[in-house]
Amino acid sequence: MDLTSEQIQRILSKYKFRDVAVEELEKINRIYPGMTLSTGTYTFSDSTQKDLLKLTGTIPVQYEGRSYNFPIQLWLLDSFPFTPPICHLKPTSNMVIREGKHVDAHGRIHLPGLHNWDHPKSSVVGLLNEMVTKFQEDPPLSSKTTTDKKDPHELLAFVSNFRISDGGISHHDQPINKVSVIGGGDLGMASVMSILSKCKVDKLVFIDVAESSTKGGSTDLEIFSLPKVEVSRDISASAGSRVVVVTANAWSSEQSYVTVVQTNVDLYRGIIPNLARLSPSAVMLIASQPVDIMTHVAWRQSGLPPTHVIGAGCNLDSERLSHVMDINLNTHKPAWVIGELSDNKIAVMSNSGLNSSASPEIAQGSSSTKPLLDRAFEIMKNRGQRSWSVGLSIADITNSVLTDKRKVHSVSTLAQVATLSGLLLKQLIQIM
C-alpha cells in the first residue's frame, strides 16, 4: 500500500484526523497486504460529491468446502477512522449479487460493525474479519447461470409467509403496525415509552446507534424488558416499519453550530439510506436537531417522496398553544405555531371549528386575534423542549399515521412556495 503518491497525499491532507488515519491504513496493510489504496470521487445518495480515499481488494470466504475471493471496495470518509467506511461489493462480469440481510441489491454492505462503529474499538481490520464471518454464513455473491432456477432462499422466504389453519392455507401479507425508533439517549427513551403508551403497535424496535449521546436507556430496556419492545443495535431490525422515528443526534454544547450540523449530516449518511431501503413505504419522522435542516437532509439522502419524510417541527408548541388558549382564554378554535423551530416561528389561527374535518383556513393574527396569541405565547414562556415533552409530541404524530386519524399537525416538510400565504398552508400537514 503506497501512501507516498502525490494524489493520495493531496486527498489525505484534507482528512480531519490525518495521523490517526495513516496509522489505521498501515495496520490494514500489515494484516491485509492485498488491499490497494487509491483516490476517487464518491457520489452520496443526496447527489453531493466528495474526493475520498478508497480501499479495493478481495477477502477470502470459505463456503461448502471451497474457497472464494470476494471483491470489495471501502470508501473512507474524511473523518475516518472515527466514522465507518462505506462498503460495497464489486462483482466481476460473471458474478451476480444475492440481496440479503447484509447486502442490498446495489452491493452496499450493511453489517452490525458498521452501524455500531466506535473507534478505537472498531477498526477496518475487525470489519473485514466480520465480513468474512458473515459472508461464509450467507454468501452475497454467486456465479451467473443460464438456468432460470429460483434461489432456494427466495422460496423459503415466500413459504414462511404462509399460514396453515383448519380453513386451509393463506398467504400472510397484511402489514403490521411496526414502529422503529433510531437513536439512544433521553429523547429516544421518551419516544419509545410515549409511543408504547399512546399508539396501538404490534412491534416497537429501539435501535441505539453508536453515535448517540448516551446508551444507558437501551441497556435499561434490555434489563427490564417490555412487551412488544425489541432492543437492537442492528438497523436491519427496523425492516418493514410503518413509521421510523429518528432521534439520533451528535449535538454538543462544546461544538459550533456549523460543526454540529456537519457531524449530524455525516451520521445520517450512515443510517438514513439504509432505513429507507429497509422500509420503503414508511413515514420517516425526524427529531434530530436542528430539526428543520435535518429533515431536509433526511429527505435528500433517503430518496423517499417529500410526504414520507417529516420533522417533529412545531407540533409540540402548537398543541401547547391550542391548550393554553382554550383553557386560559376560553377560545374554541385551533391554533398553530409554524415556521422554523426558533425565535422566528409565528402563531396562526384557524377559521374553522375544532371538529372540522376539512383542511383549515389559517391566517396570521388579525387585530382582534393577535392580543390573544400574544397573551398565550406569554403564558407558554419558559416551557422548554424537554425530552419527555418532545417524546409525547412524536407519539402524537406517530399515532395519526398509524390510525389514519387525519389530524392536522405543524411539522417540518418540504414547502417550495413563493408566498407567505402559501407557506402557511404548506407547513400544516394533514396526517393520513
PyMOL commands that set and color helices and strands:
alter all, ss='L'
color gray80, all
select helices_A, chain A and resi 6-12+18-31+112-115+124-137+152-159+185-198+216-223+235-238+257-278+291-302+306-308+315-328+370-380+387-403+420-427
alter helices_A, ss='H'
color red, helices_A
select strands_A, chain A and resi 36-43+49-63+66-76+86-89+95-97+141-143+162-165+168-171+178-182+203-207+229-232+243-246+283-286+309-311+335-338+346-350+362-364+407-410+428-431
alter strands_A, ss='S'
color yellow, strands_A
deselect
rebuild
show_as cartoon
